[in-house]
Amino acid sequence: MRDPDGMELEFSGAVWHWRGPAPFYFVTVPEEESLDLQAVSREVSYGWGMIPVKAQVGATRWETALFPKDCSTSCR
């Protein structure tokens, strides 16, 4: 993923499915990259700890957002 200011993180992980009332697919960000995101989250978040991203898997690109699993520390 890459933001307009040039931060780029590359990682891999298993895709997991949350069925919910509306289904979503997720990849958990590894701990090291999570710490990098946490360091910039206050400057780039647009609320609730959400971090806008441009993501890419293979040749497919889209805009989405990352959000914290535990808002007790990152959503303040």
Backbone torsions as a table, in degrees:
resi	resn	phi	psi	omega
1	MET	NA	152.2	-176.6
2	ARG	-143.8	132.0	178.0
3	ASP	-98.1	169.3	-176.8
4	PRO	-59.7	-25.2	-179.2
5	ASP	-88.0	-0.3	173.3
6	GLY	102.3	0.2	177.3
7	MET	-68.2	129.1	-179.4
8	GLU	-132.4	129.4	176.4
9	LEU	-124.6	135.3	175.6
10	GLU	-126.5	130.1	178.9
11	PHE	-156.4	167.7	176.6
12	SER	-130.8	158.2	178.8
13	GLY	-174.6	168.9	178.7
14	ALA	-74.2	139.4	174.8
15	VAL	-84.0	131.3	177.0
16	TRP	-123.1	149.6	-173.1
17	HIS	-106.5	128.5	172.9
18	TRP	-108.5	115.6	-174.9
19	ARG	-71.8	-44.7	179.0
20	GLY	38.3	-169.6	170.7
21	PRO	-75.1	-27.7	173.5
22	ALA	-125.0	120.2	-174.2
23	PRO	-70.3	146.1	175.7
24	PHE	-137.7	157.4	174.1
25	TYR	-120.6	140.0	-175.8
26	PHE	-132.5	157.0	165.4
27	VAL	-129.9	126.7	179.4
28	THR	-74.3	129.5	178.4
29	VAL	-74.5	129.2	179.3
30	PRO	-60.3	158.5	-173.3
31	GLU	-57.2	-46.1	-177.8
32	GLU	-59.8	-45.8	179.1
33	GLU	-69.6	-32.0	176.4
34	SER	-61.6	-39.2	178.3
35	LEU	-65.8	-38.4	175.8
36	ASP	-61.9	-43.6	179.5
37	LEU	-66.1	-41.2	179.3
38	GLN	-60.3	-35.5	-178.8
39	ALA	-64.7	-29.2	-178.0
40	VAL	-108.6	-2.3	-170.8
41	SER	-59.2	-38.3	-179.0
42	ARG	-65.1	-32.6	-179.3
43	GLU	-79.2	-28.0	-172.4
44	VAL	-111.2	-9.1	-177.1
45	SER	-70.8	144.7	175.2
46	TYR	-109.4	19.3	175.7
47	GLY	126.7	148.6	-179.3
48	TRP	55.5	20.5	-179.3
49	GLY	81.2	5.2	-178.8
50	MET	-68.6	137.0	178.9
51	ILE	-120.9	115.6	179.7
52	PRO	-68.8	141.9	179.9
53	VAL	-142.6	157.8	166.1
54	LYS	-109.9	114.8	-174.2
55	ALA	-105.3	157.3	176.8
56	GLN	-146.4	131.7	171.4
57	VAL	-127.0	114.6	-174.4
58	GLY	61.7	-128.6	179.8
59	ALA	-92.3	-2.8	-177.3
60	THR	-90.7	127.0	179.4
61	ARG	-122.5	147.2	176.6
62	TRP	-160.0	163.4	175.3
63	GLU	-101.0	137.4	-178.6
64	THR	-154.3	-157.3	176.7
65	ALA	-147.2	150.4	170.6
66	LEU	-96.9	144.9	173.6
67	PHE	-139.6	149.0	-173.9
68	PRO	-70.9	143.8	174.2
69	LYS	-72.2	-34.9	-177.1
70	ASP	-123.6	101.6	-177.9
71	CYS	-75.4	-3.5	-176.7
72	SER	-62.6	-25.3	-178.9
73	THR	-114.6	-31.2	-172.0
74	SER	-100.4	-6.2	-176.8
75	CYS	-104.9	12.6	-178.2
76	ARG	-81.5	NA	NA
